[in-house]
């Protein structure tokens, strides 16, 4: 296995040659960023996790087609985006036409009804929409930290910025998000 400081490019080259340990290290390095991006797109943590797993399986199966090992992260994120779009297509084909049966079933079981779930989901979607509208320099650190649960060291390495710069971006980004939430009457 490579050193913890081995560049992604070296790990990607080794992965192309079938080195599973190198690929696993790439997964460790990119998992939070991929999850955060997919969560921003889907708004659903479980769905984002499922799509991330699908992305890594697809990436491993097609790693030999990676022509530029330097571009591993971009290549991986494009696979993730394609997997997310495929997931949306699959769901739209299998979606039931009439939701009243689900509502009656939920009421009988004591579970929240789709309308109740939608109310809670509306707030989450509103916050995600605000986050998506923010400049990327704030959006990515906020997403990685607060949605992806990444620590400062991981985010700094992922975005290639210092700890001080990261803390400043997070502070300014949170202030901007809170202000947008206040203006949009989201509590």
ChimeraX commands (.cxc) that place a marker at each C-alpha (Angstrom):
marker #1 position 0.00,0.00,0.00 radius 0.5
marker #1 position 1.20,3.53,-0.74 radius 0.5
marker #1 position 2.10,6.13,1.80 radius 0.5
marker #1 position -0.64,8.40,3.12 radius 0.5
marker #1 position 1.02,11.21,1.18 radius 0.5
marker #1 position 1.07,9.44,-2.17 radius 0.5
marker #1 position -0.58,11.66,-4.76 radius 0.5
marker #1 position -3.97,10.70,-6.18 radius 0.5
marker #1 position -2.31,10.40,-9.58 radius 0.5
marker #1 position 0.00,7.63,-8.38 radius 0.5
marker #1 position -2.85,5.81,-6.70 radius 0.5
marker #1 position -4.95,6.11,-9.86 radius 0.5
marker #1 position -2.10,4.68,-11.95 radius 0.5
marker #1 position -1.77,1.74,-9.58 radius 0.5
marker #1 position -5.55,1.28,-9.57 radius 0.5
marker #1 position -5.55,1.10,-13.37 radius 0.5
marker #1 position -3.14,-1.83,-13.01 radius 0.5
marker #1 position -5.60,-3.65,-10.73 radius 0.5
marker #1 position -4.27,-2.56,-7.30 radius 0.5
marker #1 position -7.34,-2.73,-5.04 radius 0.5
marker #1 position -5.54,-1.19,-2.05 radius 0.5
marker #1 position -4.67,1.89,-4.11 radius 0.5
marker #1 position -8.29,2.19,-5.22 radius 0.5
marker #1 position -9.49,1.80,-1.61 radius 0.5
marker #1 position -7.22,4.69,-0.61 radius 0.5
marker #1 position -8.76,6.80,-3.40 radius 0.5
marker #1 position -12.20,5.88,-2.08 radius 0.5
marker #1 position -11.19,7.00,1.43 radius 0.5
marker #1 position -9.88,10.29,0.07 radius 0.5
marker #1 position -12.88,11.10,-2.12 radius 0.5
marker #1 position -15.86,9.57,-0.30 radius 0.5
marker #1 position -16.89,12.64,1.70 radius 0.5
marker #1 position -16.60,14.97,-1.27 radius 0.5
marker #1 position -18.55,12.64,-3.53 radius 0.5
marker #1 position -21.23,12.13,-0.89 radius 0.5
marker #1 position -21.54,15.87,-0.28 radius 0.5
marker #1 position -21.94,16.61,-3.99 radius 0.5
marker #1 position -24.52,13.86,-4.43 radius 0.5
marker #1 position -26.40,14.98,-1.34 radius 0.5
marker #1 position -26.56,18.52,-2.68 radius 0.5
marker #1 position -28.04,17.16,-5.90 radius 0.5
marker #1 position -30.50,14.66,-4.38 radius 0.5
marker #1 position -31.33,16.18,-1.00 radius 0.5
marker #1 position -31.52,12.64,0.42 radius 0.5
marker #1 position -28.67,11.16,2.47 radius 0.5
marker #1 position -29.66,7.53,1.86 radius 0.5
marker #1 position -30.00,8.07,-1.85 radius 0.5
marker #1 position -26.65,9.89,-1.95 radius 0.5
marker #1 position -24.98,6.97,-0.14 radius 0.5
marker #1 position -26.51,4.45,-2.53 radius 0.5
marker #1 position -25.44,6.45,-5.57 radius 0.5
marker #1 position -21.94,6.90,-4.13 radius 0.5
marker #1 position -21.61,3.12,-3.72 radius 0.5
marker #1 position -22.85,2.61,-7.26 radius 0.5
marker #1 position -20.34,5.24,-8.45 radius 0.5
marker #1 position -17.40,3.46,-6.84 radius 0.5
marker #1 position -18.47,0.11,-8.29 radius 0.5
marker #1 position -18.74,1.64,-11.75 radius 0.5
marker #1 position -15.41,3.43,-11.30 radius 0.5
marker #1 position -13.62,0.23,-10.27 radius 0.5
marker #1 position -15.11,-1.68,-13.21 radius 0.5
marker #1 position -13.99,1.01,-15.66 radius 0.5
marker #1 position -10.76,2.25,-14.02 radius 0.5
marker #1 position -8.71,0.97,-16.96 radius 0.5
marker #1 position -10.52,3.48,-19.19 radius 0.5
marker #1 position -9.17,6.40,-17.11 radius 0.5
marker #1 position -6.81,8.04,-19.58 radius 0.5
marker #1 position -5.52,10.83,-17.32 radius 0.5
marker #1 position -4.72,9.67,-13.78 radius 0.5
marker #1 position -4.28,13.34,-12.75 radius 0.5
marker #1 position -7.97,13.86,-13.50 radius 0.5
marker #1 position -9.20,11.00,-11.28 radius 0.5
marker #1 position -11.47,13.15,-9.09 radius 0.5
marker #1 position -13.15,14.86,-12.03 radius 0.5
marker #1 position -13.58,11.51,-13.75 radius 0.5
marker #1 position -15.07,10.01,-10.58 radius 0.5
marker #1 position -17.44,12.94,-10.03 radius 0.5
marker #1 position -18.65,12.71,-13.62 radius 0.5
marker #1 position -19.42,9.01,-13.06 radius 0.5
marker #1 position -21.29,10.02,-9.89 radius 0.5
marker #1 position -23.30,12.63,-11.76 radius 0.5
marker #1 position -24.22,10.12,-14.46 radius 0.5
marker #1 position -25.21,7.55,-11.81 radius 0.5
marker #1 position -27.38,10.16,-10.10 radius 0.5
marker #1 position -29.15,11.00,-13.38 radius 0.5
marker #1 position -29.69,7.29,-14.06 radius 0.5
marker #1 position -31.17,6.92,-10.57 radius 0.5
marker #1 position -33.60,9.79,-11.22 radius 0.5
marker #1 position -34.69,8.17,-14.51 radius 0.5
marker #1 position -35.23,4.81,-12.79 radius 0.5
marker #1 position -37.28,6.39,-10.02 radius 0.5
marker #1 position -39.44,8.42,-12.39 radius 0.5
marker #1 position -40.34,5.26,-14.34 radius 0.5
marker #1 position -41.31,3.33,-11.19 radius 0.5
marker #1 position -43.22,6.09,-9.40 radius 0.5
marker #1 position -46.83,5.19,-8.48 radius 0.5
marker #1 position -49.55,7.29,-10.07 radius 0.5
marker #1 position -51.88,7.54,-7.06 radius 0.5
marker #1 position -50.54,8.50,-3.62 radius 0.5
marker #1 position -53.82,8.13,-1.69 radius 0.5
marker #1 position -53.17,4.44,-0.88 radius 0.5
marker #1 position -49.83,5.35,0.66 radius 0.5
marker #1 position -51.47,8.09,2.74 radius 0.5
marker #1 position -54.13,5.71,4.09 radius 0.5
marker #1 position -51.51,3.07,4.85 radius 0.5
marker #1 position -49.36,5.61,6.73 radius 0.5
marker #1 position -52.28,6.87,8.81 radius 0.5
marker #1 position -53.27,3.29,9.74 radius 0.5
marker #1 position -49.70,2.45,10.83 radius 0.5
marker #1 position -49.24,5.68,12.80 radius 0.5
marker #1 position -46.41,6.78,10.52 radius 0.5
marker #1 position -46.17,10.34,9.26 radius 0.5
marker #1 position -48.28,10.90,6.17 radius 0.5
marker #1 position -46.68,11.97,2.92 radius 0.5
marker #1 position -48.01,15.49,3.56 radius 0.5
marker #1 position -46.26,15.62,6.95 radius 0.5
marker #1 position -43.05,14.30,5.47 radius 0.5
marker #1 position -43.34,16.85,2.69 radius 0.5
marker #1 position -43.59,19.71,5.22 radius 0.5
marker #1 position -40.34,18.68,6.90 radius 0.5
marker #1 position -38.79,18.02,3.52 radius 0.5
marker #1 position -39.77,21.45,2.24 radius 0.5
marker #1 position -37.56,23.14,4.83 radius 0.5
marker #1 position -34.64,20.87,3.97 radius 0.5
marker #1 position -35.17,21.50,0.26 radius 0.5
marker #1 position -35.35,25.25,0.83 radius 0.5
marker #1 position -32.06,25.21,2.73 radius 0.5
marker #1 position -30.44,23.02,0.07 radius 0.5
marker #1 position -31.67,25.42,-2.63 radius 0.5
marker #1 position -30.08,28.32,-0.75 radius 0.5
marker #1 position -26.87,26.35,-0.38 radius 0.5
marker #1 position -26.85,25.50,-4.10 radius 0.5
marker #1 position -27.25,29.20,-4.94 radius 0.5
marker #1 position -24.19,30.22,-2.93 radius 0.5
marker #1 position -20.80,30.82,-4.56 radius 0.5
marker #1 position -18.85,27.56,-4.88 radius 0.5
marker #1 position -16.04,28.85,-2.65 radius 0.5
marker #1 position -18.54,28.70,0.26 radius 0.5
marker #1 position -20.86,25.93,-0.97 radius 0.5
marker #1 position -18.26,23.16,-1.10 radius 0.5
marker #1 position -16.65,23.76,2.31 radius 0.5
marker #1 position -20.09,24.09,3.97 radius 0.5
marker #1 position -21.35,20.94,2.29 radius 0.5
marker #1 position -18.27,18.91,3.16 radius 0.5
marker #1 position -18.26,20.08,6.78 radius 0.5
marker #1 position -21.92,20.14,7.73 radius 0.5
marker #1 position -23.51,17.66,5.34 radius 0.5
marker #1 position -20.56,15.35,4.71 radius 0.5
marker #1 position -19.23,15.49,8.28 radius 0.5
marker #1 position -15.64,15.95,7.14 radius 0.5
marker #1 position -13.04,17.32,9.53 radius 0.5
marker #1 position -10.96,20.42,8.79 radius 0.5
marker #1 position -7.89,18.44,7.73 radius 0.5
marker #1 position -9.87,16.37,5.22 radius 0.5
marker #1 position -11.61,19.42,3.75 radius 0.5
marker #1 position -8.34,21.34,3.51 radius 0.5
marker #1 position -6.72,18.45,1.66 radius 0.5
marker #1 position -9.79,17.96,-0.59 radius 0.5
marker #1 position -9.94,21.66,-1.54 radius 0.5
marker #1 position -6.18,22.32,-1.31 radius 0.5
marker #1 position -6.53,25.21,1.15 radius 0.5
marker #1 position -4.99,26.01,4.54 radius 0.5
marker #1 position -6.79,25.49,7.84 radius 0.5
marker #1 position -7.04,29.25,8.37 radius 0.5
marker #1 position -8.51,29.84,4.92 radius 0.5
marker #1 position -10.99,27.03,5.47 radius 0.5
marker #1 position -12.14,28.41,8.82 radius 0.5
marker #1 position -12.65,31.83,7.24 radius 0.5
marker #1 position -14.65,30.37,4.35 radius 0.5
marker #1 position -16.82,28.36,6.74 radius 0.5
marker #1 position -17.46,31.36,8.97 radius 0.5
marker #1 position -18.34,33.70,6.09 radius 0.5
marker #1 position -20.35,30.97,4.36 radius 0.5
marker #1 position -22.43,30.22,7.45 radius 0.5
marker #1 position -23.07,33.93,7.98 radius 0.5
marker #1 position -24.19,34.22,4.35 radius 0.5
marker #1 position -26.43,31.14,4.63 radius 0.5
marker #1 position -28.02,32.40,7.87 radius 0.5
marker #1 position -28.71,35.77,6.25 radius 0.5
marker #1 position -30.31,34.09,3.22 radius 0.5
marker #1 position -32.41,31.89,5.52 radius 0.5
marker #1 position -33.58,34.98,7.43 radius 0.5
marker #1 position -34.51,36.78,4.18 radius 0.5
marker #1 position -36.37,33.68,2.98 radius 0.5
marker #1 position -38.18,33.23,6.31 radius 0.5
marker #1 position -36.73,29.76,6.83 radius 0.5
marker #1 position -36.43,28.91,10.49 radius 0.5
marker link #1:1,2 radius 0.2
marker link #1:2,3 radius 0.2
marker link #1:3,4 radius 0.2
marker link #1:4,5 radius 0.2
marker link #1:5,6 radius 0.2
marker link #1:6,7 radius 0.2
marker link #1:7,8 radius 0.2
marker link #1:8,9 radius 0.2
marker link #1:9,10 radius 0.2
marker link #1:10,11 radius 0.2
marker link #1:11,12 radius 0.2
marker link #1:12,13 radius 0.2
marker link #1:13,14 radius 0.2
marker link #1:14,15 radius 0.2
marker link #1:15,16 radius 0.2
marker link #1:16,17 radius 0.2
marker link #1:17,18 radius 0.2
marker link #1:18,19 radius 0.2
marker link #1:19,20 radius 0.2
marker link #1:20,21 radius 0.2
marker link #1:21,22 radius 0.2
marker link #1:22,23 radius 0.2
marker link #1:23,24 radius 0.2
marker link #1:24,25 radius 0.2
marker link #1:25,26 radius 0.2
marker link #1:26,27 radius 0.2
marker link #1:27,28 radius 0.2
marker link #1:28,29 radius 0.2
marker link #1:29,30 radius 0.2
marker link #1:30,31 radius 0.2
marker link #1:31,32 radius 0.2
marker link #1:32,33 radius 0.2
marker link #1:33,34 radius 0.2
marker link #1:34,35 radius 0.2
marker link #1:35,36 radius 0.2
marker link #1:36,37 radius 0.2
marker link #1:37,38 radius 0.2
marker link #1:38,39 radius 0.2
marker link #1:39,40 radius 0.2
marker link #1:40,41 radius 0.2
marker link #1:41,42 radius 0.2
marker link #1:42,43 radius 0.2
marker link #1:43,44 radius 0.2
marker link #1:44,45 radius 0.2
marker link #1:45,46 radius 0.2
marker link #1:46,47 radius 0.2
marker link #1:47,48 radius 0.2
marker link #1:48,49 radius 0.2
marker link #1:49,50 radius 0.2
marker link #1:50,51 radius 0.2
marker link #1:51,52 radius 0.2
marker link #1:52,53 radius 0.2
marker link #1:53,54 radius 0.2
marker link #1:54,55 radius 0.2
marker link #1:55,56 radius 0.2
marker link #1:56,57 radius 0.2
marker link #1:57,58 radius 0.2
marker link #1:58,59 radius 0.2
marker link #1:59,60 radius 0.2
marker link #1:60,61 radius 0.2
marker link #1:61,62 radius 0.2
marker link #1:62,63 radius 0.2
marker link #1:63,64 radius 0.2
marker link #1:64,65 radius 0.2
marker link #1:65,66 radius 0.2
marker link #1:66,67 radius 0.2
marker link #1:67,68 radius 0.2
marker link #1:68,69 radius 0.2
marker link #1:69,70 radius 0.2
marker link #1:70,71 radius 0.2
marker link #1:71,72 radius 0.2
marker link #1:72,73 radius 0.2
marker link #1:73,74 radius 0.2
marker link #1:74,75 radius 0.2
marker link #1:75,76 radius 0.2
marker link #1:76,77 radius 0.2
marker link #1:77,78 radius 0.2
marker link #1:78,79 radius 0.2
marker link #1:79,80 radius 0.2
marker link #1:80,81 radius 0.2
marker link #1:81,82 radius 0.2
marker link #1:82,83 radius 0.2
marker link #1:83,84 radius 0.2
marker link #1:84,85 radius 0.2
marker link #1:85,86 radius 0.2
marker link #1:86,87 radius 0.2
marker link #1:87,88 radius 0.2
marker link #1:88,89 radius 0.2
marker link #1:89,90 radius 0.2
marker link #1:90,91 radius 0.2
marker link #1:91,92 radius 0.2
marker link #1:92,93 radius 0.2
marker link #1:93,94 radius 0.2
marker link #1:94,95 radius 0.2
marker link #1:95,96 radius 0.2
marker link #1:96,97 radius 0.2
marker link #1:97,98 radius 0.2
marker link #1:98,99 radius 0.2
marker link #1:99,100 radius 0.2
marker link #1:100,101 radius 0.2
marker link #1:101,102 radius 0.2
marker link #1:102,103 radius 0.2
marker link #1:103,104 radius 0.2
marker link #1:104,105 radius 0.2
marker link #1:105,106 radius 0.2
marker link #1:106,107 radius 0.2
marker link #1:107,108 radius 0.2
marker link #1:108,109 radius 0.2
marker link #1:109,110 radius 0.2
marker link #1:110,111 radius 0.2
marker link #1:111,112 radius 0.2
marker link #1:112,113 radius 0.2
marker link #1:113,114 radius 0.2
marker link #1:114,115 radius 0.2
marker link #1:115,116 radius 0.2
marker link #1:116,117 radius 0.2
marker link #1:117,118 radius 0.2
marker link #1:118,119 radius 0.2
marker link #1:119,120 radius 0.2
marker link #1:120,121 radius 0.2
marker link #1:121,122 radius 0.2
marker link #1:122,123 radius 0.2
marker link #1:123,124 radius 0.2
marker link #1:124,125 radius 0.2
marker link #1:125,126 radius 0.2
marker link #1:126,127 radius 0.2
marker link #1:127,128 radius 0.2
marker link #1:128,129 radius 0.2
marker link #1:129,130 radius 0.2
marker link #1:130,131 radius 0.2
marker link #1:131,132 radius 0.2
marker link #1:132,133 radius 0.2
marker link #1:133,134 radius 0.2
marker link #1:134,135 radius 0.2
marker link #1:135,136 radius 0.2
marker link #1:136,137 radius 0.2
marker link #1:137,138 radius 0.2
marker link #1:138,139 radius 0.2
marker link #1:139,140 radius 0.2
marker link #1:140,141 radius 0.2
marker link #1:141,142 radius 0.2
marker link #1:142,143 radius 0.2
marker link #1:143,144 radius 0.2
marker link #1:144,145 radius 0.2
marker link #1:145,146 radius 0.2
marker link #1:146,147 radius 0.2
marker link #1:147,148 radius 0.2
marker link #1:148,149 radius 0.2
marker link #1:149,150 radius 0.2
marker link #1:150,151 radius 0.2
marker link #1:151,152 radius 0.2
marker link #1:152,153 radius 0.2
marker link #1:153,154 radius 0.2
marker link #1:154,155 radius 0.2
marker link #1:155,156 radius 0.2
marker link #1:156,157 radius 0.2
marker link #1:157,158 radius 0.2
marker link #1:158,159 radius 0.2
marker link #1:159,160 radius 0.2
marker link #1:160,161 radius 0.2
marker link #1:161,162 radius 0.2
marker link #1:162,163 radius 0.2
marker link #1:163,164 radius 0.2
marker link #1:164,165 radius 0.2
marker link #1:165,166 radius 0.2
marker link #1:166,167 radius 0.2
marker link #1:167,168 radius 0.2
marker link #1:168,169 radius 0.2
marker link #1:169,170 radius 0.2
marker link #1:170,171 radius 0.2
marker link #1:171,172 radius 0.2
marker link #1:172,173 radius 0.2
marker link #1:173,174 radius 0.2
marker link #1:174,175 radius 0.2
marker link #1:175,176 radius 0.2
marker link #1:176,177 radius 0.2
marker link #1:177,178 radius 0.2
marker link #1:178,179 radius 0.2
marker link #1:179,180 radius 0.2
marker link #1:180,181 radius 0.2
marker link #1:181,182 radius 0.2
marker link #1:182,183 radius 0.2
marker link #1:183,184 radius 0.2
marker link #1:184,185 radius 0.2
marker link #1:185,186 radius 0.2
marker link #1:186,187 radius 0.2
view
